Amino acid sequence: MADPQAVLEAAFPLLSDRHDLAGKRVVLTSGGTHEPIDPVRFIANRSSGKMGRAIAMEALVRGADVTVVTGPVVTPLPHGAHVIEVETAVEMAEACVSLAQDADVFIGCAAVADYRVDKAGGQKRKRTGKGLTLNLVENPDILGLVGAVKQSGQVVVGFAAETRDLVKNAKTKVKKKHLDLILACTVGEAESGFGAPTLKGAFIDREGHVDKLPVLPKEELAEHLIDRVVALMR
């Protein structure tokens, strides 16, 4: 017998009365990335993949064909999603640039590391009694790459995790990355951030309109996001 959770999740789209994404291809990034220091250690963040899972589930329920490019996460992705597992930001960028070309909707939810170690050690770095200096270089801007070659009629959505200047920073990203919509989220707080079941933030569209949100469960936030994606497609 199939896993009960898989059976339940497979039934959700069949029981749903909303199929406004039927026939549409949604590509979504989720989780964080691991940037190796050596074969043992890596640079990462606290992303759990909960928000990515919630969005993937909502899109599936509404009839979409969903592909998730995910970094290492502790939260399992829903049954029915096509899952591509990667580790680094470079690997995620390579997968996304290819997949986005045929997507109706691209949602960049992953907390991608901005930097990677220039030259990761081939062997474990041993303690020497001295400090360790790492030379970091910028990772590819996945949303920027996808937004720069956005197809006609395609919807590209981004996320912005911020600890301050939430709206200001998000507005800059919308323009710089050629996005249709961004969900700016407050992180670093008990009720809003990586690993929490809830988030607080604001939707900002390409015209600069801001819709601030209260603290919401990530599943409810995913529903609001997909509502906006459907409206943009229309």
N, C-alpha and C positions, 0 to 999 in steps of 0.2 A: 504494500500500500504506500502511496505517496505520503510525504510528510504532511501532517494536518495543516500546518501554516501555509504550505504551498497550495493545498486544495482550497483553503479559504481565500487566498489571494487570487487564485485563478477564477474564483466565482465572482469576485467583486465587479469586474467589467461586465459580466453577464447580467448582473442584477442592477447595474446602474441605469438610470434613465437619462443620463447626459453622455452623449457620444459626439460632442462638438470637435473632437480631434480625430475622429475616425478617418483612416487613410492618410494621416499625417505622420511624418517621421520627425521624432524629437531626439536630439543628441544632447546629452547632459554630462557635465563633469561633476565629480563628487569626491569627498574626502580630502586628505592632504597629500603631500608628496614627501618622500624621503630622499634627502640629498646626501650621498655617502661621504664620510670623512675617510674611512678605511673599510675593510671588509666587515668590521664589527660595529662601528658607530656611524651615526648619521645625524643630520640636521632635520628637524621636523617641527610641526606645530600640534595643537591640541584638537584638531578636527576629528570628529567622531563619525561623520557621514550621515548623521540623522536627518539633516535638512535635505541632502541629496536623495535619500531614501523616500522621504515624504513627497518630494516633487515627482520622482519616478513613479510612485504608486498613484498619485493623482492623475498623471498623464496617461498611465495604463488604464485606469478606471474610465477615462473619457475616450478610450478607443485608439490611442496613439500607438505607433510602433516605436518603442523606446530603446535607445542604446545608451548605456552609462559607461563612461570612461572613468574608472575609479582608481585612486591611489589606495594605499593600505588603510583599511578601516576596521573598526570592531563591530559596526552595525551592518547586518546582512541586507543585501538589496532585495527588492521584491521579486517574487516569481513572475516570469513573463518578460522581464527586461533582458536585453542582450547586454552582457557584461564584458567589458574589456579591462583587464587588470594591468596597471602600470605601477612603477615605483617612483620614477623621477619626473620632474617638470618637463625635461626634454622629451621623454617618452610620451608623456601626455600630450604635448604640443604636436608631435608627429602624428599621433592617432587622431587628434581633433581636426587638424587642418585637412586631412583626407576625408574624414567622415562628414564634416560640416558642409562640404560641397553639395551633397545630396540631401541635406536636412531642410525641412520646412521651418524648424525651430531649433536654435542652439541656445542652451542655458549653461552659463559658466558659474557653477555653484562651488566648485572645488576651492579649497584654500591652498593655492599653489605657492610654493616657496619662491620668494623673489630672487634669492641668491643660491648658488651652489658652490662647492669647493672647487677651485680651479683645477687642481690635480689631486684627486683622491689617492690615498696611499694604497699600494698593492698588498701591503702587509699591515697587521695591527700595529698602531703607533704605541710604543711602550713608554711608560713613565720614565722621565729622565731627571726629575728634580727641578726642571726649569719650566717656564711657561711654554705654551704651544700657540704659535701664530698660524692662522689659516688665511689664505688669500681667497676671497669670495668674488665671484663674477655674477653678473645678472643672468637670470634665466629668461627664456623666451616669454613674451607677453601673449599668452594664448588668446585671450579675448581681443586684444589689439590685432592679432594676425587674422582671426576670423572676421572681425568687424571691418577690416580693411578691404576684404574681398567679398563682402556680403552680397548675396544674390538678390535680384529683384523679387519682392514679395516675401523674402525670408525675414524672420524675426530673430533678433539676437538680444539676449538678456544677460546681464551681469550681476554679480554680487560685490558689495564693498563692505568688508569687515573693518570697523573703525573704533578707535578708543576716544577720539575727539574730532571736532569739526566734521561731524557725520555728513550733513547735507552739502557743505562746501566741497569736501573731498569727492563725494559721489557725483556731484554735478560736473566736476572736472573730468572724471572718468567717463561719463556718458559721452561727452564731446570728443575726448581724446581717442576713445576706442570705437566710436561710431555705433553706439548701442541704441536700441529702441527703448529700453527700459533697464533700470538698475534697482536692486533692492539693497539699500544701505542698512547695515545691521550694527548695532552696538555690541561689542564684545568686551570680555573682561569683567562682567558683572555676574552675580550669582544667578539671576533670572534671565540673563541674555548673554549667550556666548557659546563657545565650543563645548559640546557635550551636554549642554542644558536642554531640557525638553521644550523650552520656550525661547522666543526671540523678540526683541524690540527694535523697530527701525522705521524706514520710510521708503515708499516707492517714488522714484523720480523718472519722468519720461524725457524724451529727446527735446521737448520744448522747454524743459526746466520746471514743469509743474511738480509740486511736492505734495505727497499724501502721507502724513505721519501716522504711524500705527501704534496702538498700545502693545503691551506685552501679550503675545499670542502663542498658543501651541504651534509647533512647527508644521503639523498636519493642516491646521487652519490657515497658516501663512501660505502653504503650498497651494491650497485651494484658491486663495486670493490671487496668487501669482499666475496660475493657469487661467483664471478668469480674464486677467489682463492680457495674457498672451492671445487668447481667443479673440478678444476685442481688437487687438492690433492686426490680427490676420484678416479680420473682416473689413 
